[in-house]
Amino acid sequence: MDLLHKRNVSLDCFRGIMALFVACGHFFYWNHKPIIPCSFVLAVDFFLVLSGFVICHSVYQKREKFNSINFAFKRYLRLFPVYIVCVVISYVFNIFNNITQPNLFDWFKILTISEMIPLNTLHPSIPFEPIGISYTISAELWVGIIIFPIFVTLLDKFTHLIFPVLILVILYCLIVLNQTSINYMDAHHRLYNLFIDYAIIRCLLEYSLGILTYLIFIKINFKPNNFIISFFQLFIILLFSMTYLKLNYNRNNEFIAPFLFAIFIYLLSFKTGIIYKITSNNFAKFLGDISYSIYLIHPIWINICSKYFHLHTTKGINIVIYIFCILTSAYIIYQFVDKPCLQLLRYKNNT
């Protein structure tokens, strides 16, 4: 569909908003000040559904030339530069604070972005986690380089099986999370069994939802009405707010969040509606550009602010300073690391 050929600034804006939501949530919860809903963890589900949607679009457009090794290498190169910069900053901080240092297995997991692979979980007893949230990036990388080659194979030879397979995968992952996750959707960094981390199951659910949303978007010939799209965009935001944006919400409802995000992404993909128009501007573009850097740099700033500046209290000025530090550093990382690497990747793709 032509609507997807150019950048959707609104979707990128919400990626940035969700990254800030996670950053604020971790600021309070990691400092034992739970004064905002723990539903901030659901922002990760938005990232993953959107990644499934966007990557599926890219793969679908180039499916005739798809190469699984090249795809895996490019996904790694897309995620690694900002990730390793934040790992180095975090490692330097750890050195000055005498925090457990990585062993060889830890370094292997760091350099291959494999934190969600259950290696070295018993020795040492306190595993080395360079950033604190890198298992999300790890799941995004490894689930992606497995599921999308399978998707292309189905698309090429077993097209009629794509929808049944996606639905079965979504149902299976949803049932596993619903029946076995003791902390609802905040299931990362916990083992489902000896071989599989919950991060994999959560990411597999949401990548599959993103793929399914994309296929519905391109297969159903629907001409959007601005009023109808606006109504449903507002309705999803209202429903999400009423369901999750309160301290004592029913956490069992968290399993519905990825489906609400999938519908919301579908609605914004038409590039019309009041929410799309409000979130399609230069500031929205700025938030979208630095969203990945925000997500990876914020745990480091929580440690710095708490350790050296004592900004771990609930005073309003402290959270403002913290957000300013995140936005500034994320912009610097985007300008000098992420943006040049993205331009190089695009150049390689076009040559």
C-alpha positions as a Markdown table, in Angstrom:
| # | Residue | x | y | z |
|---|---|---|---|---|
| 1 | Met | 0.0 | 0.0 | 0.0 |
| 2 | Asp | 1.3 | 3.5 | -1.0 |
| 3 | Leu | 0.6 | 4.8 | 2.5 |
| 4 | Leu | 3.6 | 2.8 | 3.9 |
| 5 | His | 6.2 | 3.9 | 1.4 |
| 6 | Lys | 7.1 | 7.1 | 3.3 |
| 7 | Arg | 8.0 | 7.5 | 6.9 |
| 8 | Asn | 5.0 | 7.5 | 9.4 |
| 9 | Val | 6.1 | 10.2 | 11.8 |
| 10 | Ser | 3.1 | 9.6 | 14.1 |
| 11 | Leu | 4.2 | 6.0 | 14.7 |
| 12 | Asp | 7.7 | 7.1 | 15.4 |
| 13 | Cys | 6.4 | 9.8 | 17.8 |
| 14 | Phe | 4.6 | 7.1 | 19.8 |
| 15 | Arg | 7.7 | 5.1 | 19.9 |
| 16 | Gly | 9.4 | 8.0 | 21.5 |
| 17 | Ile | 6.5 | 8.6 | 23.9 |
| 18 | Met | 6.6 | 5.0 | 25.0 |
| 19 | Ala | 10.4 | 5.1 | 25.5 |
| 20 | Leu | 9.9 | 8.1 | 27.8 |
| 21 | Phe | 7.1 | 6.2 | 29.6 |
| 22 | Val | 9.5 | 3.4 | 30.3 |
| 23 | Ala | 12.3 | 5.8 | 31.4 |
| 24 | Cys | 10.0 | 7.5 | 33.9 |
| 25 | Gly | 8.6 | 4.2 | 35.2 |
| 26 | His | 12.0 | 2.8 | 35.8 |
| 27 | Phe | 13.1 | 6.0 | 37.5 |
| 28 | Phe | 10.5 | 5.6 | 40.2 |
| 29 | Tyr | 10.3 | 1.9 | 40.5 |
| 30 | Trp | 14.0 | 1.3 | 40.6 |
| 31 | Asn | 14.3 | 3.9 | 43.3 |
| 32 | His | 11.4 | 2.2 | 45.2 |
| 33 | Lys | 9.0 | 5.0 | 44.6 |
| 34 | Pro | 6.0 | 3.4 | 42.9 |
| 35 | Ile | 3.9 | 6.5 | 42.4 |
| 36 | Ile | 3.0 | 5.8 | 38.7 |
| 37 | Pro | 1.3 | 2.7 | 37.4 |
| 38 | Cys | 3.5 | -0.3 | 36.7 |
| 39 | Ser | 1.7 | -0.4 | 33.3 |
| 40 | Phe | 4.8 | 1.5 | 32.0 |
| 41 | Val | 6.2 | -2.0 | 31.2 |
| 42 | Leu | 3.5 | -2.3 | 28.5 |
| 43 | Ala | 5.4 | 0.3 | 26.4 |
| 44 | Val | 7.8 | -2.5 | 25.5 |
| 45 | Asp | 4.9 | -4.3 | 23.9 |
| 46 | Phe | 4.2 | -1.3 | 21.7 |
| 47 | Phe | 7.8 | -1.3 | 20.6 |
| 48 | Leu | 7.7 | -5.0 | 19.6 |
| 49 | Val | 4.3 | -4.9 | 17.8 |
| 50 | Leu | 5.5 | -1.9 | 15.9 |
| 51 | Ser | 8.8 | -3.5 | 15.0 |
| 52 | Gly | 7.0 | -6.6 | 13.8 |
| 53 | Phe | 4.8 | -4.4 | 11.6 |
| 54 | Val | 7.7 | -2.2 | 10.2 |
| 55 | Ile | 10.1 | -5.1 | 9.6 |
| 56 | Cys | 7.4 | -7.1 | 7.9 |
| 57 | His | 6.8 | -4.2 | 5.5 |
| 58 | Ser | 10.5 | -4.0 | 4.6 |
| 59 | Val | 10.8 | -7.8 | 4.2 |
| 60 | Tyr | 7.5 | -8.1 | 2.2 |
| 61 | Gln | 8.6 | -5.4 | -0.3 |
| 62 | Lys | 12.0 | -7.1 | -0.9 |
| 63 | Arg | 10.9 | -10.7 | -0.4 |
| 64 | Glu | 12.1 | -11.9 | -3.9 |
| 65 | Lys | 15.6 | -10.9 | -3.0 |
| 66 | Phe | 15.5 | -11.9 | 0.7 |
| 67 | Asn | 18.5 | -13.5 | 2.1 |
| 68 | Ser | 18.3 | -14.7 | 5.7 |
| 69 | Ile | 22.1 | -14.2 | 6.4 |
| 70 | Asn | 22.1 | -10.7 | 5.0 |
| 71 | Phe | 18.9 | -9.9 | 7.0 |
| 72 | Ala | 20.4 | -11.2 | 10.2 |
| 73 | Phe | 23.6 | -9.2 | 9.7 |
| 74 | Lys | 21.7 | -6.0 | 8.9 |
| 75 | Arg | 19.5 | -6.4 | 12.0 |
| 76 | Tyr | 22.6 | -6.9 | 14.1 |
| 77 | Leu | 24.2 | -3.8 | 12.6 |
| 78 | Arg | 21.0 | -1.8 | 13.1 |
| 79 | Leu | 20.9 | -2.6 | 16.8 |
| 80 | Phe | 24.6 | -2.9 | 17.8 |
| 81 | Pro | 26.1 | 0.6 | 17.5 |
| 82 | Val | 23.9 | 2.5 | 20.0 |
| 83 | Tyr | 23.7 | -0.7 | 22.2 |
| 84 | Ile | 27.5 | -1.0 | 22.5 |
| 85 | Val | 28.0 | 2.7 | 23.2 |
| 86 | Cys | 25.6 | 2.4 | 26.1 |
| 87 | Val | 27.2 | -0.8 | 27.2 |
| 88 | Val | 30.6 | 0.9 | 27.3 |
| 89 | Ile | 29.2 | 3.8 | 29.3 |
| 90 | Ser | 27.6 | 1.4 | 31.7 |
| 91 | Tyr | 30.8 | -0.6 | 32.0 |
| 92 | Val | 32.8 | 2.4 | 32.9 |
| 93 | Phe | 30.2 | 3.3 | 35.6 |
| 94 | Asn | 30.4 | -0.2 | 37.0 |
| 95 | Ile | 34.2 | 0.0 | 37.2 |
| 96 | Phe | 34.1 | 3.1 | 39.3 |
| 97 | Asn | 31.4 | 1.6 | 41.6 |
| 98 | Asn | 33.0 | -1.9 | 42.1 |
| 99 | Ile | 30.0 | -3.7 | 40.5 |
| 100 | Thr | 30.4 | -7.4 | 39.5 |
| 101 | Gln | 32.5 | -7.5 | 36.3 |
| 102 | Pro | 31.7 | -9.7 | 33.3 |
| 103 | Asn | 33.3 | -13.1 | 32.7 |
| 104 | Leu | 33.9 | -14.6 | 29.2 |
| 105 | Phe | 30.4 | -15.9 | 28.9 |
| 106 | Asp | 29.1 | -12.5 | 29.8 |
| 107 | Trp | 31.2 | -10.9 | 27.1 |
| 108 | Phe | 30.0 | -13.4 | 24.6 |
| 109 | Lys | 26.4 | -12.5 | 25.4 |
| 110 | Ile | 27.1 | -8.8 | 25.3 |
| 111 | Leu | 28.9 | -8.8 | 22.0 |
| 112 | Thr | 26.3 | -11.0 | 20.3 |
| 113 | Ile | 23.4 | -9.2 | 22.0 |
| 114 | Ser | 22.3 | -12.5 | 23.5 |
| 115 | Glu | 21.2 | -11.6 | 27.0 |
| 116 | Met | 18.0 | -13.5 | 26.6 |
| 117 | Ile | 19.8 | -16.8 | 26.0 |
| 118 | Pro | 20.0 | -18.7 | 29.3 |
| 119 | Leu | 23.8 | -19.1 | 29.5 |
| 120 | Asn | 25.9 | -18.4 | 32.6 |
| 121 | Thr | 22.7 | -17.9 | 34.7 |
| 122 | Leu | 24.1 | -19.7 | 37.8 |
| 123 | His | 27.8 | -18.7 | 37.7 |
| 124 | Pro | 28.3 | -16.1 | 39.0 |
| 125 | Ser | 25.2 | -16.0 | 41.2 |
| 126 | Ile | 24.7 | -12.4 | 40.3 |
| 127 | Pro | 24.7 | -12.3 | 36.4 |
| 128 | Phe | 26.3 | -9.3 | 34.8 |
| 129 | Glu | 23.7 | -7.2 | 32.9 |
| 130 | Pro | 25.4 | -4.2 | 31.3 |
| 131 | Ile | 22.4 | -2.0 | 30.9 |
| 132 | Gly | 19.5 | -3.5 | 32.7 |
| 133 | Ile | 17.1 | -3.8 | 29.8 |
| 134 | Ser | 19.3 | -5.2 | 27.1 |
| 135 | Tyr | 17.4 | -8.5 | 27.1 |
| 136 | Thr | 14.6 | -6.7 | 25.3 |
| 137 | Ile | 17.0 | -5.8 | 22.5 |
| 138 | Ser | 18.3 | -9.3 | 22.5 |
| 139 | Ala | 14.9 | -10.8 | 22.1 |
| 140 | Glu | 14.1 | -8.4 | 19.3 |
| 141 | Leu | 17.2 | -9.3 | 17.4 |
| 142 | Trp | 17.1 | -13.1 | 17.8 |
| 143 | Val | 13.4 | -13.7 | 17.5 |
| 144 | Gly | 13.4 | -11.4 | 14.4 |
| 145 | Ile | 16.2 | -13.3 | 12.6 |
| 146 | Ile | 14.4 | -16.5 | 13.1 |
| 147 | Ile | 10.7 | -15.6 | 12.5 |
| 148 | Phe | 11.1 | -13.5 | 9.3 |
| 149 | Pro | 12.9 | -16.1 | 7.2 |
| 150 | Ile | 10.1 | -18.5 | 8.2 |
| 151 | Phe | 7.6 | -15.8 | 7.2 |
| 152 | Val | 9.2 | -15.3 | 3.8 |
| 153 | Thr | 9.3 | -19.1 | 3.2 |
| 154 | Leu | 5.6 | -19.3 | 4.0 |
| 155 | Leu | 4.9 | -16.3 | 1.8 |
| 156 | Asp | 6.8 | -17.9 | -1.1 |
| 157 | Lys | 5.6 | -21.5 | -1.0 |
| 158 | Phe | 2.8 | -21.9 | 1.5 |
| 159 | Thr | 0.9 | -18.6 | 1.3 |
| 160 | His | -2.4 | -20.1 | 2.4 |
| 161 | Leu | -0.8 | -21.2 | 5.7 |
| 162 | Ile | 0.5 | -17.7 | 6.8 |
| 163 | Phe | -2.7 | -16.6 | 8.6 |
| 164 | Pro | -3.4 | -20.0 | 10.4 |
| 165 | Val | 0.3 | -20.2 | 11.5 |
| 166 | Leu | 0.3 | -16.7 | 12.8 |
| 167 | Ile | -3.0 | -17.2 | 14.7 |
| 168 | Leu | -1.7 | -20.4 | 16.2 |
| 169 | Val | 1.5 | -18.8 | 17.3 |
| 170 | Ile | -0.3 | -15.8 | 18.8 |
| 171 | Leu | -2.7 | -18.0 | 20.7 |
| 172 | Tyr | 0.0 | -20.3 | 22.0 |
| 173 | Cys | 2.2 | -17.4 | 23.3 |
| 174 | Leu | -0.8 | -15.7 | 24.8 |
| 175 | Ile | -1.9 | -18.9 | 26.6 |
| 176 | Val | 1.6 | -19.5 | 27.9 |
| 177 | Leu | 1.9 | -16.0 | 29.3 |
| 178 | Asn | -1.6 | -15.9 | 30.7 |
| 179 | Gln | -1.3 | -19.3 | 32.4 |
| 180 | Thr | 2.3 | -19.3 | 33.6 |
| 181 | Ser | 3.7 | -15.8 | 33.9 |
| 182 | Ile | 3.7 | -14.9 | 37.6 |
| 183 | Asn | 4.3 | -11.2 | 36.8 |
| 184 | Tyr | 1.9 | -10.8 | 33.9 |
| 185 | Met | 3.4 | -9.1 | 30.9 |
| 186 | Asp | 6.5 | -8.0 | 32.8 |
| 187 | Ala | 7.9 | -11.4 | 32.0 |
| 188 | His | 11.4 | -10.5 | 30.6 |
| 189 | His | 14.5 | -12.0 | 32.3 |
| 190 | Arg | 12.6 | -15.0 | 33.6 |
| 191 | Leu | 13.0 | -18.6 | 32.4 |
| 192 | Tyr | 9.9 | -20.4 | 31.0 |
| 193 | Asn | 11.9 | -23.6 | 30.9 |
| 194 | Leu | 15.5 | -24.7 | 30.7 |
| 195 | Phe | 15.9 | -23.3 | 27.2 |
| 196 | Ile | 13.4 | -20.5 | 26.7 |
| 197 | Asp | 13.3 | -17.1 | 28.3 |
| 198 | Tyr | 9.9 | -15.4 | 28.7 |
| 199 | Ala | 11.4 | -12.6 | 26.6 |
| 200 | Ile | 11.3 | -14.9 | 23.6 |
| 201 | Ile | 7.6 | -15.8 | 24.1 |
| 202 | Arg | 6.6 | -12.2 | 24.7 |
| 203 | Cys | 8.5 | -11.0 | 21.6 |
| 204 | Leu | 7.2 | -13.9 | 19.5 |
| 205 | Leu | 3.7 | -12.9 | 20.4 |
| 206 | Glu | 4.1 | -9.3 | 19.5 |
| 207 | Tyr | 6.2 | -9.8 | 16.3 |
| 208 | Ser | 3.5 | -12.2 | 15.1 |
| 209 | Leu | 0.8 | -9.6 | 16.0 |
| 210 | Gly | 2.8 | -6.9 | 14.1 |
| 211 | Ile | 3.1 | -9.2 | 11.0 |
| 212 | Leu | -0.6 | -10.1 | 11.1 |
| 213 | Thr | -1.5 | -6.4 | 11.4 |
| 214 | Tyr | 0.6 | -5.6 | 8.4 |
| 215 | Leu | -0.9 | -8.4 | 6.3 |
| 216 | Ile | -4.5 | -7.3 | 7.2 |
| 217 | Phe | -3.5 | -3.7 | 6.3 |
| 218 | Ile | -2.3 | -4.5 | 2.8 |
| 219 | Lys | -4.8 | -7.3 | 2.0 |
| 220 | Ile | -8.1 | -5.6 | 3.0 |
| 221 | Asn | -9.1 | -2.9 | 0.5 |
| 222 | Phe | -10.4 | -0.3 | 3.0 |
| 223 | Lys | -10.8 | 3.4 | 2.2 |
| 224 | Pro | -10.4 | 5.3 | 5.5 |
| 225 | Asn | -12.9 | 7.9 | 6.6 |
| 226 | Asn | -11.2 | 10.7 | 8.6 |
| 227 | Phe | -14.1 | 10.9 | 11.1 |
| 228 | Ile | -14.2 | 7.1 | 11.7 |
| 229 | Ile | -10.5 | 6.8 | 12.0 |
| 230 | Ser | -10.3 | 9.7 | 14.4 |
| 231 | Phe | -13.1 | 8.2 | 16.5 |
| 232 | Phe | -11.3 | 4.9 | 16.9 |
| 233 | Gln | -7.9 | 6.4 | 17.5 |
| 234 | Leu | -9.4 | 8.4 | 20.4 |
| 235 | Phe | -11.4 | 5.4 | 21.6 |
| 236 | Ile | -8.2 | 3.2 | 21.8 |
| 237 | Ile | -6.4 | 5.9 | 23.7 |
| 238 | Leu | -9.3 | 6.4 | 26.1 |
| 239 | Leu | -9.7 | 2.6 | 26.6 |
| 240 | Phe | -6.0 | 2.2 | 27.3 |
| 241 | Ser | -6.0 | 5.1 | 29.7 |
| 242 | Met | -9.1 | 3.9 | 31.6 |
| 243 | Thr | -7.7 | 0.3 | 31.8 |
| 244 | Tyr | -4.0 | 0.8 | 32.6 |
| 245 | Leu | -3.3 | 4.4 | 33.7 |
| 246 | Lys | -4.1 | 3.9 | 37.4 |
| 247 | Leu | -2.0 | 2.5 | 40.2 |
| 248 | Asn | -4.3 | -0.4 | 41.2 |
| 249 | Tyr | -5.5 | -1.6 | 37.8 |
| 250 | Asn | -6.3 | -5.2 | 37.1 |
| 251 | Arg | -3.0 | -6.6 | 36.0 |
| 252 | Asn | -4.6 | -9.6 | 34.3 |
| 253 | Asn | -5.8 | -7.1 | 31.7 |
| 254 | Glu | -2.1 | -6.6 | 30.6 |
| 255 | Phe | -2.4 | -9.5 | 28.2 |
| 256 | Ile | -4.9 | -7.4 | 26.1 |
| 257 | Ala | -2.4 | -4.5 | 25.7 |
| 258 | Pro | -0.5 | -5.9 | 22.6 |
| 259 | Phe | -3.8 | -6.4 | 20.8 |
| 260 | Leu | -4.9 | -2.8 | 21.5 |
| 261 | Phe | -1.4 | -1.6 | 20.3 |
| 262 | Ala | -1.9 | -3.6 | 17.1 |
| 263 | Ile | -5.2 | -2.0 | 16.4 |
| 264 | Phe | -3.8 | 1.5 | 17.2 |
| 265 | Ile | -0.8 | 0.9 | 14.8 |
| 266 | Tyr | -3.3 | -0.2 | 12.2 |
| 267 | Leu | -5.3 | 3.0 | 12.6 |
| 268 | Leu | -2.3 | 5.3 | 12.4 |
| 269 | Ser | -1.0 | 3.5 | 9.3 |
| 270 | Phe | -3.7 | 5.2 | 7.2 |
| 271 | Lys | -2.0 | 8.5 | 7.9 |
| 272 | Thr | -5.2 | 10.3 | 8.7 |
| 273 | Gly | -7.3 | 11.0 | 11.8 |
| 274 | Ile | -6.9 | 13.6 | 14.6 |
| 275 | Ile | -4.2 | 11.7 | 16.6 |
| 276 | Tyr | -2.2 | 11.2 | 13.5 |
| 277 | Lys | -2.3 | 14.9 | 12.7 |
| 278 | Ile | -1.4 | 16.0 | 16.2 |
| 279 | Thr | 1.6 | 13.7 | 16.3 |
| 280 | Ser | 3.0 | 14.5 | 12.9 |
| 281 | Asn | 5.3 | 17.4 | 13.4 |
| 282 | Asn | 9.0 | 18.3 | 13.9 |
| 283 | Phe | 8.9 | 17.5 | 17.6 |
| 284 | Ala | 7.3 | 14.1 | 16.9 |
| 285 | Lys | 10.1 | 13.4 | 14.3 |
| 286 | Phe | 12.7 | 14.4 | 17.0 |
| 287 | Leu | 11.1 | 12.0 | 19.5 |
| 288 | Gly | 11.0 | 9.2 | 16.9 |
| 289 | Asp | 14.7 | 9.8 | 15.9 |
| 290 | Ile | 16.0 | 9.4 | 19.4 |
| 291 | Ser | 13.6 | 6.8 | 20.8 |
| 292 | Tyr | 16.0 | 3.9 | 20.5 |
| 293 | Ser | 18.7 | 6.0 | 22.3 |
| 294 | Ile | 16.3 | 7.0 | 25.0 |
| 295 | Tyr | 15.4 | 3.4 | 25.7 |
| 296 | Leu | 19.0 | 2.3 | 26.0 |
| 297 | Ile | 20.5 | 5.3 | 27.8 |
| 298 | His | 17.9 | 5.8 | 30.5 |
| 299 | Pro | 19.1 | 3.0 | 33.0 |
| 300 | Ile | 22.5 | 4.6 | 33.0 |
| 301 | Trp | 21.1 | 8.0 | 33.9 |
| 302 | Ile | 19.0 | 6.4 | 36.7 |
| 303 | Asn | 22.2 | 5.1 | 38.3 |
| 304 | Ile | 24.1 | 8.3 | 37.8 |
| 305 | Cys | 21.3 | 10.5 | 39.1 |
| 306 | Ser | 20.8 | 8.3 | 42.2 |
| 307 | Lys | 24.5 | 7.7 | 42.9 |
| 308 | Tyr | 26.0 | 11.2 | 42.4 |
| 309 | Phe | 23.2 | 13.7 | 42.3 |
| 310 | His | 20.7 | 12.1 | 44.7 |
| 311 | Leu | 17.9 | 12.7 | 42.3 |
| 312 | His | 15.9 | 9.7 | 43.4 |
| 313 | Thr | 13.3 | 11.5 | 45.3 |
| 314 | Thr | 9.8 | 12.3 | 44.0 |
| 315 | Lys | 10.3 | 16.0 | 43.6 |
| 316 | Gly | 9.1 | 17.3 | 40.3 |
| 317 | Ile | 12.3 | 19.1 | 39.5 |
| 318 | Asn | 14.2 | 15.9 | 39.8 |
| 319 | Ile | 12.3 | 14.1 | 37.1 |
| 320 | Val | 12.6 | 17.2 | 34.9 |
| 321 | Ile | 16.4 | 17.1 | 35.3 |
| 322 | Tyr | 16.4 | 13.4 | 34.6 |
| 323 | Ile | 14.4 | 13.7 | 31.4 |
| 324 | Phe | 16.5 | 16.6 | 30.2 |
| 325 | Cys | 19.6 | 14.5 | 30.7 |
| 326 | Ile | 18.1 | 11.6 | 28.8 |
| 327 | Leu | 16.9 | 13.7 | 25.9 |
| 328 | Thr | 20.2 | 15.5 | 25.6 |
| 329 | Ser | 22.4 | 12.4 | 25.7 |
| 330 | Ala | 20.0 | 10.5 | 23.4 |
| 331 | Tyr | 20.1 | 13.3 | 20.9 |
| 332 | Ile | 24.0 | 13.3 | 21.0 |
| 333 | Ile | 24.1 | 9.5 | 20.6 |
| 334 | Tyr | 21.6 | 9.7 | 17.7 |
| 335 | Gln | 23.6 | 12.4 | 15.9 |
| 336 | Phe | 27.0 | 10.9 | 16.2 |
| 337 | Val | 26.3 | 7.2 | 16.4 |
| 338 | Asp | 22.8 | 6.1 | 15.3 |
| 339 | Lys | 22.2 | 8.5 | 12.4 |
| 340 | Pro | 25.6 | 7.9 | 10.6 |
| 341 | Cys | 25.2 | 4.1 | 11.0 |
| 342 | Leu | 21.6 | 4.3 | 9.6 |
| 343 | Gln | 22.8 | 6.3 | 6.6 |
| 344 | Leu | 25.6 | 3.8 | 6.0 |
| 345 | Leu | 23.1 | 0.9 | 6.1 |
| 346 | Arg | 20.7 | 2.6 | 3.7 |
| 347 | Tyr | 23.6 | 3.3 | 1.4 |
| 348 | Lys | 24.6 | -0.3 | 1.4 |
| 349 | Asn | 21.0 | -1.3 | 0.8 |
| 350 | Asn | 20.9 | 0.9 | -2.3 |
| 351 | Thr | 24.2 | -0.2 | -3.8 |
